[in-house]
Amino acid sequence: MNHSGLSTQHSALSTQHSALTIAERRGLMEVALGRAPADLAIRNARVLNVFTGELLAGQDVATRGQHIAYVGPDARFAIGERTKVVEADGQTLLPGFIDGHTHLATRYGVEEFVRYAAPGGTTTVITELIELASVSGLQGITAMLDALVDQPIAFFGTLPPLAALAPFMEQPAPSLDQYRALLARDDVVGLGELPWGNLLREVLRPAQDERPPAPGELVEPPAQVLRPAQDERLLELVVETQRAGRVAEGHSAGARGQRLVAYACAGIGSCHEPITAEEGLERLRLGLHWMAREGEIRRDLEAFAPLWREQRVDLRRFILATDSVGPRRLLEQGYLDQAVRRAIALGLDPIKAVQAVTLNVAEHYRLDHLLGAIAPGRRADLVLAPDLRDLRAGAVYSRGRLVARDGALVVEPRPTSFPRRMLVSVRRPRLLTPADFRVPAHGAARARVRAIELVTHLVTREAEVSLATEAGEVRPNPEQDVLKVAAIHRSGKSADLFVGFIRGFGLRAGALATSMAWDSQCMIVVGADERDMARAADRLIDVQGGAAVFAHGELLAEFQAPIGGIISPAPLPEIVRDPDAVARALRHQGSRLEDPLLAADVLTTAAIPHLRITERGYVRLKDGALLGLWLE
């Protein structure tokens, strides 16, 4: 480690993202002038020029090393004895696809991601780094960046601002000096998604003219507001990001009008949260890059289609992104290529669809000098496809090397390793017992308590429930769909644990424990029975993370994810099988949610409204207030 605590592995390996040297530039010029042979020549292709929107027939492309040296008619002058010649026979040659916003630490490892994403034409991925950072701070950031280096396709990272539900959950965040050092890395392109509510709460005090409560509306006792107005850590990170020549990524779900404008004033450059064409257009008009999602959590392209079918809007700041793709979808449908095909099927011009995953992305991240186009001096990331509308890649080249052919990877990903600390991240001072999940009653026959109510499997609201007490405890009511939910600090540095209630999860019996909770160091446990809750939580301590379902004292299903408690090193087909088994077990116990495991995982994020949970209590996103269980 150096003085700032940063890993040194990147210094030797991440030069793949640096500017070309004088020698490299000279070599490309020599090939272009016919004074030196190319390493690779692709002949007679129909090249898509993303700068002009033209399809140019009869074009040759010649490369030297990792970069393009010549594009134009008849490159025979650049072909030597050792030049690899590929006859395109009129097929379309496209720039390699760039995913501008994803979460790579999504249950599967880097190697499995590369194995299934690259054959579709994805050659560059820009990923958020929040998952391991939420668990292990700076070490999690550098461990993930180091795992991404020297793979068959290229990766960049956006640094997590670690804007959590509450300041005490932001303790893993690096220092400002450490952020500055990270921003100087070649493989870091900016600051990751920053929820607008967190940022605005730094500079805006609560309005004094709040409307009075409506009849029957829940009225809470005074709450502790967690973030004082003078705390400007997040705004300072945005400023430092721009000083470093990088970009700050946005997350403005629900922000409109003046609040969205104020958010843009903070220096935010993009947003991937629109779910309607109107929301997307509003962001384009403010100068933001709009990243339209078609992935695992959201698939919104159909809602956006009227924008290109019915309106004449310039889409040069329109980007297609996945925001992550789950294991089954990645295995069976592909990656970013599936989003491009979907956009084309919905009426988007194929050339504009390709621009949305190439040049538009590169320009946003200020990488267009390096990638995003088939042009001299750019990286030789190339996709050869028989049909522009169907876009099934026949051959994929990354940095001048063939990496996939006919839907299969032809080079092996580099094996990754993680520090031991990342493999023992689910820790408690002691094992949990049923008593840890009991809620003592205040003596009355019934208790009036605050609960999380699931509106969808992602969105929640604040609810009031009345529950019976028995033997001095407040009891859940599975018959009325009211269960217990616990947030448990799992880093080993704290014994904090909060037990609340949740409505809408649907279990009649049993419990689920997951260590994959978003943006936190928490384990989440949802259950109808305290014994099963304790067994499920302790199982994750034993196997170091993932998800476990218990009912009547028996383990019904589990998914083991020992890397940071969120990633499995297993092959992708196995990773598909085990979470599916968890979901089936939960449905067998009564849950009717579309994705019950995801519904539990998101209970700790500040990115989705409205009521969330921490190891110290509920947090209401509207004002950042820490709320307790009792309403009277």
C-alpha positions in Angstrom: 0.0 0.0 0.0 1.2 3.5 -0.7 0.7 6.5 1.6 -2.9 7.1 0.7 -3.9 3.4 1.2 -4.4 2.7 -2.5 -3.4 -0.6 -4.1 -0.4 -0.4 -6.3 -1.4 -3.2 -8.7 -3.1 -0.8 -11.1 0.1 1.2 -11.7 1.5 -1.5 -13.9 -1.6 -2.8 -15.5 -4.0 0.0 -16.1 -1.9 1.7 -18.8 -4.3 0.1 -21.2 -6.5 3.2 -20.5 -3.7 5.8 -20.9 -3.0 8.1 -23.8 -0.9 6.7 -26.6 2.8 7.2 -26.4 4.9 9.0 -29.1 6.2 5.6 -30.3 2.6 4.2 -30.6 1.5 7.3 -32.5 4.5 7.0 -34.9 3.7 3.4 -35.5 0.1 4.1 -36.4 1.2 6.8 -38.8 3.7 4.5 -40.5 1.0 1.9 -41.1 -1.4 4.6 -42.5 1.3 5.7 -44.9 2.2 2.1 -46.0 5.6 2.2 -44.5 4.9 -0.6 -41.9 2.6 -3.6 -42.0 -0.6 -3.8 -40.0 -1.2 -6.5 -37.4 -4.8 -6.9 -38.5 -6.7 -6.0 -41.7 -10.5 -6.4 -42.0 -11.4 -6.0 -45.7 -14.5 -5.1 -47.7 -16.7 -4.2 -44.7 -19.6 -1.9 -44.5 -18.3 0.5 -41.9 -20.7 2.4 -39.6 -19.3 5.9 -39.2 -20.9 7.1 -35.9 -19.7 10.7 -36.5 -21.7 11.2 -39.6 -24.3 8.5 -39.3 -23.2 7.0 -42.7 -22.8 3.3 -43.7 -19.8 3.2 -45.9 -19.5 0.2 -48.2 -16.2 -1.3 -49.4 -14.1 -0.1 -46.5 -11.0 -1.7 -45.0 -9.7 -1.2 -41.5 -6.1 -1.8 -40.5 -4.8 -2.0 -36.9 -1.4 -1.9 -35.2 -1.3 -3.1 -31.6 -4.4 -2.1 -29.8 -5.4 0.8 -32.1 -6.8 1.6 -35.5 -4.2 2.8 -38.0 -6.3 3.2 -41.2 -9.9 3.3 -42.3 -10.8 3.7 -45.9 -10.8 1.9 -49.3 -8.3 -0.7 -50.2 -5.7 -1.2 -47.3 -3.6 -3.7 -49.4 -0.6 -1.3 -48.9 -0.7 -2.1 -45.1 -0.8 -5.9 -45.5 2.5 -7.7 -44.8 3.5 -11.3 -44.4 2.4 -11.4 -40.8 -0.8 -9.4 -41.1 -3.9 -11.2 -40.1 -6.4 -10.6 -42.9 -10.2 -11.0 -42.3 -12.5 -10.9 -45.3 -15.7 -9.2 -44.2 -17.6 -9.9 -47.4 -19.8 -6.9 -47.0 -20.8 -7.5 -43.4 -21.3 -4.4 -41.2 -18.4 -3.3 -39.0 -19.4 -1.4 -35.8 -17.5 0.1 -32.9 -17.4 -2.1 -29.8 -20.4 -1.4 -27.5 -19.9 0.5 -24.3 -22.1 0.1 -21.3 -22.0 3.5 -19.6 -23.8 2.5 -16.4 -23.9 -0.8 -14.7 -23.3 -2.6 -11.4 -20.9 -5.4 -12.1 -20.8 -6.8 -8.6 -24.3 -8.4 -9.1 -23.9 -11.9 -7.6 -21.5 -13.2 -10.4 -17.8 -12.7 -10.7 -15.8 -10.7 -13.2 -14.8 -13.8 -15.2 -18.3 -15.1 -15.7 -19.5 -11.6 -16.7 -16.8 -11.4 -19.4 -17.6 -14.9 -20.6 -21.2 -14.0 -21.4 -21.1 -10.3 -22.1 -18.3 -10.0 -24.6 -19.7 -12.4 -27.2 -22.6 -10.0 -27.8 -20.3 -7.1 -28.8 -19.6 -5.3 -25.4 -16.0 -4.3 -25.3 -16.0 -1.6 -22.7 -17.9 -1.4 -19.4 -18.2 1.5 -17.0 -19.3 0.1 -13.6 -20.3 1.5 -10.3 -18.1 0.4 -7.5 -20.5 0.9 -4.6 -21.2 -2.7 -3.7 -17.8 -3.8 -2.2 -17.1 -0.2 -1.1 -20.2 -0.3 1.1 -18.8 -3.3 2.8 -15.1 -2.5 3.0 -14.6 1.1 1.9 -11.3 1.9 0.2 -10.2 -1.7 0.2 -13.4 -2.7 -1.6 -12.9 0.0 -4.3 -9.3 -1.0 -5.0 -10.0 -4.7 -4.8 -12.8 -4.4 -7.5 -10.7 -2.1 -9.7 -7.8 -4.6 -9.5 -10.1 -7.5 -10.4 -11.1 -5.6 -13.6 -7.6 -4.9 -14.9 -6.2 -6.9 -17.8 -9.3 -8.7 -18.8 -10.3 -9.6 -22.4 -12.5 -6.5 -22.5 -11.9 -3.1 -20.9 -13.4 -1.7 -17.7 -13.6 1.7 -16.1 -15.0 2.5 -12.7 -17.0 5.3 -11.2 -16.2 6.0 -7.5 -19.0 5.5 -5.0 -19.9 8.7 -3.1 -21.2 6.3 -0.5 -24.3 8.6 0.1 -26.2 6.3 2.4 -29.4 6.5 4.4 -27.6 8.1 7.3 -24.2 9.5 8.1 -23.2 6.6 10.4 -23.6 4.3 7.4 -21.1 6.4 5.4 -18.2 5.6 7.8 -16.5 3.3 5.2 -16.1 6.3 2.8 -12.5 7.1 1.9 -11.0 10.4 2.9 -11.0 13.3 0.5 -7.3 12.8 -0.1 -8.0 9.2 -1.0 -10.7 10.2 -3.4 -8.3 12.6 -5.1 -5.8 9.8 -5.5 -8.5 7.4 -6.9 -9.6 10.1 -9.4 -6.1 10.2 -10.8 -6.2 6.5 -11.8 -6.5 5.9 -15.5 -9.3 3.4 -15.0 -11.5 5.8 -13.0 -13.7 8.1 -15.1 -15.8 9.8 -12.5 -18.0 9.9 -9.4 -20.7 7.3 -9.3 -24.5 7.9 -9.0 -25.4 10.3 -6.3 -29.0 10.3 -5.1 -30.4 13.8 -5.5 -32.1 13.8 -2.1 -28.9 13.3 -0.3 -27.2 16.1 -2.2 -30.0 18.6 -1.8 -30.3 18.0 1.9 -26.7 19.1 2.3 -27.6 22.6 1.2 -31.4 22.9 1.8 -33.0 23.1 5.2 -36.5 21.7 5.5 -39.2 24.1 4.2 -41.0 26.1 7.0 -44.3 26.1 5.2 -45.0 22.4 5.1 -48.7 21.7 4.4 -50.8 20.5 7.4 -51.5 16.8 7.6 -54.6 15.5 5.7 -57.4 13.9 7.7 -56.4 10.4 8.8 -52.7 11.0 7.7 -50.0 9.4 9.8 -48.6 12.0 12.2 -45.2 11.1 13.6 -43.5 12.4 16.8 -40.5 14.7 16.2 -37.7 12.8 14.5 -34.0 13.1 14.5 -32.9 14.7 11.2 -29.6 13.0 10.5 -27.7 15.3 8.1 -27.2 18.9 9.2 -27.3 21.5 6.4 -23.7 22.5 6.8 -22.4 19.0 5.9 -21.2 19.4 2.4 -19.1 16.2 1.9 -21.0 15.1 -1.2 -20.9 18.5 -2.9 -17.2 18.7 -2.2 -16.8 15.3 -3.9 -18.6 16.6 -7.0 -16.3 19.7 -7.1 -13.1 17.5 -6.7 -14.4 15.2 -9.5 -14.7 18.1 -11.9 -11.3 19.5 -10.9 -9.8 16.2 -11.8 -11.4 16.4 -15.3 -13.9 13.6 -14.5 -17.7 13.5 -14.6 -20.3 13.2 -11.8 -23.1 10.7 -12.4 -26.6 11.4 -11.2 -29.6 9.6 -9.7 -32.5 11.9 -9.9 -35.5 9.6 -9.5 -38.5 11.7 -8.7 -36.8 15.0 -9.1 -38.6 17.5 -11.2 -38.8 21.3 -11.9 -36.7 23.4 -9.6 -35.3 20.5 -7.6 -34.0 18.9 -10.8 -32.5 22.2 -12.0 -30.8 22.7 -8.6 -29.4 19.2 -8.8 -28.0 19.9 -12.2 -26.5 23.1 -10.8 -24.5 21.0 -8.4 -22.4 19.7 -11.3 -24.2 16.4 -12.2 -23.6 15.3 -15.8 -26.1 12.4 -16.3 -29.1 10.5 -15.0 -30.3 7.0 -15.6 -33.5 7.2 -13.6 -36.2 8.5 -16.1 -39.1 6.1 -16.5 -41.1 8.1 -19.0 -40.2 9.9 -22.2 -41.2 13.2 -20.6 -38.7 12.7 -17.8 -36.0 11.8 -20.2 -36.6 14.8 -22.4 -36.6 17.1 -19.3 -33.1 15.9 -18.6 -31.9 16.3 -22.1 -33.1 19.9 -22.2 -31.0 20.6 -19.1 -27.9 19.4 -20.8 -27.7 16.1 -18.9 -26.8 12.8 -20.7 -29.8 10.6 -20.3 -29.1 6.9 -19.8 -32.1 4.8 -20.8 -32.2 1.5 -18.9 -32.9 -1.9 -20.4 -31.5 -4.4 -17.9 -32.5 -6.2 -14.8 -34.0 -3.7 -12.4 -35.7 -1.6 -15.0 -36.7 -2.2 -18.6 -38.0 1.1 -19.8 -37.4 1.4 -23.5 -41.0 0.8 -24.5 -42.1 3.8 -22.5 -39.4 5.9 -24.3 -40.3 4.9 -27.8 -42.8 7.8 -28.4 -39.8 10.1 -28.2 -38.3 8.8 -31.4 -41.5 7.7 -33.1 -43.4 10.9 -32.7 -41.0 13.7 -31.9 -38.0 15.1 -33.7 -35.5 15.3 -30.8 -31.7 15.3 -31.1 -30.6 12.1 -29.4 -26.8 12.9 -29.3 -27.0 12.9 -25.5 -29.1 9.7 -25.3 -27.4 6.6 -24.0 -28.5 3.0 -23.7 -27.4 1.3 -20.5 -28.2 -1.8 -18.5 -27.9 -0.6 -14.9 -27.0 -4.3 -14.3 -28.1 -7.5 -15.8 -29.0 -10.5 -13.6 -27.5 -13.9 -13.9 -30.4 -15.6 -15.8 -30.9 -12.8 -18.2 -27.1 -12.6 -18.9 -27.0 -16.4 -19.5 -30.0 -16.6 -21.7 -30.5 -13.3 -23.4 -27.1 -11.5 -23.5 -26.0 -8.2 -22.3 -26.0 -4.7 -23.8 -26.6 -6.2 -27.3 -30.0 -7.2 -26.1 -30.8 -3.6 -25.2 -29.7 -2.4 -28.6 -31.9 -5.0 -30.4 -34.8 -4.1 -28.2 -34.5 -0.4 -29.0 -34.3 -1.1 -32.7 -37.4 -3.3 -32.5 -39.2 -0.4 -30.8 -38.5 1.8 -33.8 -35.2 3.5 -33.0 -33.1 4.0 -36.1 -30.3 1.3 -35.9 -27.6 3.9 -36.5 -28.9 6.0 -33.6 -29.1 2.9 -31.4 -25.4 2.1 -32.1 -24.4 5.7 -31.4 -26.2 5.4 -28.1 -23.8 2.6 -27.0 -20.6 4.0 -28.6 -19.9 7.6 -29.4 -22.5 9.1 -27.1 -21.1 7.2 -24.1 -17.5 8.0 -25.0 -18.2 11.7 -25.3 -20.0 11.8 -22.0 -17.0 10.3 -20.2 -14.5 12.3 -22.2 -13.1 9.2 -23.8 -14.0 9.8 -27.4 -10.3 10.4 -28.2 -9.8 6.7 -27.2 -12.9 4.7 -28.0 -16.5 4.8 -29.3 -15.8 5.0 -33.1 -14.0 3.3 -35.9 -11.5 6.0 -36.6 -7.7 6.5 -36.8 -6.0 6.4 -33.4 -9.0 5.0 -31.6 -8.9 1.7 -29.8 -9.5 -1.3 -32.2 -12.8 -2.4 -30.5 -14.8 -3.8 -33.4 -17.9 -5.8 -33.9 -18.5 -7.6 -37.2 -22.2 -8.4 -37.7 -24.1 -9.8 -40.7 -27.3 -7.7 -40.1 -27.4 -4.2 -38.7 -31.0 -4.6 -37.5 -30.6 -7.9 -35.8 -27.1 -7.1 -34.5 -25.9 -10.6 -33.7 -22.1 -10.4 -33.4 -20.2 -12.8 -35.6 -16.8 -11.6 -34.4 -15.8 -9.3 -31.6 -12.4 -7.6 -31.3 -11.2 -5.9 -28.2 -8.1 -3.7 -28.5 -7.2 -5.4 -31.8 -7.5 -9.0 -30.5 -10.3 -11.4 -31.4 -12.1 -12.2 -28.1 -15.3 -13.8 -29.3 -16.7 -15.6 -32.4 -20.2 -16.8 -33.1 -21.5 -16.2 -29.6 -18.6 -17.7 -27.6 -15.6 -16.3 -25.9 -12.3 -17.5 -27.6 -9.9 -16.2 -24.9 -10.0 -16.9 -21.2 -10.7 -14.2 -18.6 -7.9 -13.5 -16.2 -8.6 -15.2 -12.9 -9.3 -12.8 -10.1 -8.5 -12.9 -6.4 -9.6 -10.8 -3.5 -7.9 -9.9 -0.2 -8.8 -12.2 2.7 -10.7 -9.4 4.4 -13.2 -9.5 1.5 -13.8 -13.2 2.2 -14.6 -12.8 5.9 -17.0 -9.8 5.7 -20.0 -11.3 7.5 -19.1 -11.0 11.2 -20.9 -10.5 14.5 -19.6 -10.4 18.1 -21.6 -13.6 18.6 -24.1 -15.8 16.9 -27.7 -14.6 16.9 -30.5 -16.1 18.9 -34.3 -15.9 18.7 -34.1 -13.3 21.6 -32.3 -10.9 19.3 -35.4 -10.6 17.1 -38.0 -10.1 19.9 -39.7 -6.8 20.4 -40.6 -6.1 24.0 -44.1 -4.8 24.5 -44.9 -1.7 26.6 -47.6 -3.5 28.6 -50.7 -2.8 26.5 -52.7 -5.6 24.9 -52.0 -4.1 21.5 -49.1 -2.1 20.1 -49.3 0.7 17.6 -46.0 0.6 15.6 -44.4 2.0 12.4 -43.9 -0.4 9.6 -42.4 -0.5 6.1 -45.2 -1.3 3.5 -44.1 -2.6 0.1 -45.9 -0.8 -2.7 -43.9 -2.8 -5.3 -41.0 -5.1 -4.7 -38.8 -1.9 -4.9 -40.9 1.0 -3.7 -42.0 1.3 -0.1 -44.1 3.7 2.1 -44.6 4.4 5.7 -47.4 2.5 7.4 -49.0 2.2 10.8 -49.9 -1.3 12.1 -51.6 -2.5 15.3 -50.3 -5.7 16.6 -51.1 -8.0 19.5 -48.8 -8.5 22.4 -48.1 -11.8 24.0 -45.9 -12.8 26.9 -44.5 -9.3 27.0 -43.6 -9.2 23.3 -45.1 -7.6 20.1 -46.0 -10.4 17.8 -45.9 -10.4 14.0 -49.1 -11.3 12.2 -48.3 -13.4 9.1 -52.1 -14.0 8.5 -52.4 -10.2 7.9 -49.1 -10.1 6.1 -47.2 -8.3 8.8 -43.8 -9.8 9.4 -40.7 -8.8 11.3 -37.7 -7.2 9.5 -34.3 -6.7 11.0 -31.3 -4.8 9.9 -28.1 -6.2 11.4 -24.7 -4.6 11.2 -22.4 -7.3 9.8 -18.8 -5.8 9.6 -17.9 -7.0 13.1 -17.2 -3.5 14.3 -20.7 -3.0 15.8 -23.3 -5.0 17.5 -26.1 -2.7 16.3 -29.4 -4.4 15.4 -32.9 -3.0 14.8 -36.1 -5.0 14.6 -39.1 -3.5 12.9 -42.1 -4.7 10.9 -42.9 -5.0 7.2 -46.2 -5.5 5.3 -46.5 -6.9 1.9 -43.7 -9.5 1.8 -46.2 -12.3 2.1 -44.5 -15.0 4.1 -46.8 -17.2 6.1 -43.9 -19.0 7.8 -40.1 -19.1 7.8 -37.5 -16.4 7.3 -35.1 -15.0 4.7 -31.7 -13.6 5.5 -29.5 -11.8 2.9 -26.1 -10.1 3.2 -26.5 -8.5 -0.3 -28.3 -5.5 1.1 -27.7 -2.4 -1.1 -25.4 0.4 -0.1 -24.8 -0.8 3.5 -22.9 -3.0 5.9 -26.2 -4.6 6.9 -27.7 -8.1 6.8 -31.4 -8.0 6.3 -33.7 -10.6 7.9 -37.4 -10.9 7.1 -39.5 -13.5 8.9 -42.6 -14.8 10.6 -40.7 -16.7 13.3 -37.8 -15.5 15.4 -36.1 -19.0 15.5 -36.0 -19.2 11.8 -34.8 -15.6 11.6 -31.8 -16.5 13.9 -31.0 -19.7 12.0 -31.0 -17.9 8.6 -28.8 -15.1 9.9 -26.3 -17.5 11.6 -26.2 -19.6 8.4 -24.9 -16.5 6.5 -22.2 -16.0 9.1 -21.2 -19.6 8.7 -20.9 -19.5 4.8 -19.9 -15.8 4.7 -22.7 -14.3 2.8 -25.5 -14.6 0.3 -29.0 -15.6 1.1 -30.7 -18.3 3.1 -34.3 -19.4 3.6 -35.4 -21.4 6.7 -38.8 -22.6 7.8 -39.7 -24.8 10.8 -36.0 -25.0 11.7 -34.9 -26.4 8.3 -32.7 -24.9 5.6 -34.9 -24.8 2.5 -32.6 -23.0 0.0 -29.5 -20.9 -0.1 -27.2 -18.9 -2.3 -23.6 -18.6 -1.1 -21.8 -15.4 -2.0 -18.6 -15.3 0.0 -16.8 -12.4 -1.8 -17.8 -9.4 0.2 -21.0 -11.2 1.1 -22.4 -10.3 -2.3 -20.5 -12.1 -5.1 -20.2 -15.8 -5.9 -17.2 -17.3 -7.6 -19.3 -20.1 -9.1 -20.0 -20.6 -12.8 -22.9 -18.6 -14.1 -25.3 -21.6 -14.6 -24.9 -22.5 -10.9 -25.4 -18.8 -9.9 -28.7 -18.9 -11.8 -29.8 -22.0 -10.1 -29.4 -21.1 -6.5 -31.1 -17.7 -6.3 -34.0 -19.2 -8.3 -34.2 -21.9 -5.6 -34.3 -19.1 -2.9 -37.2 -17.4 -4.7 -39.1 -20.7 -5.1 -38.7 -21.4 -1.4 -40.0 -18.0 -0.5 -43.0 -18.3 -2.8 -43.7 -21.8 -1.3 -43.9 -20.1 2.1 -46.4 -17.5 0.7 -44.6 -14.6 -0.9 -46.2 -13.3 -4.1 -43.5 -10.8 -4.9 -42.0 -10.7 -8.4 -38.5 -10.9 -6.8 -38.6 -11.4 -3.1 -34.9 -11.5 -2.6 -34.4 -8.2 -4.4 -37.2 -6.7 -2.3 -35.2 -7.5 0.8 -31.9 -6.4 -0.6 -33.2 -2.9 -1.5 -34.5 -2.1 2.0 -31.2 -0.3 2.9 -30.7 1.9 -0.1 -31.2 5.7 -0.2 -31.8 5.5 -4.0 -35.5 4.2 -3.9 -38.3 5.8 -1.9 -39.8 6.1 0.7 -39.1 4.3 4.0 -36.0 2.3 4.5 -34.3 0.5 7.4 -30.9 0.7 9.1 -29.3 -1.0 12.1 -30.4 1.9 14.2 -34.0 2.5 13.0 -36.1 3.4 10.0 -35.1 6.3 7.8 -37.6 8.4 5.9 -36.1 9.6 2.6 -38.2 12.7 2.4 -36.3 14.5 5.1 -33.6 12.1 6.2 -35.2 11.6 9.6 -34.3 8.6 11.8 -37.5 7.1 13.0 -38.2 4.6 15.8 -40.7 1.8 16.0 -43.2 3.2 18.4 -46.0 5.6 17.4 -47.3 6.1 20.9 
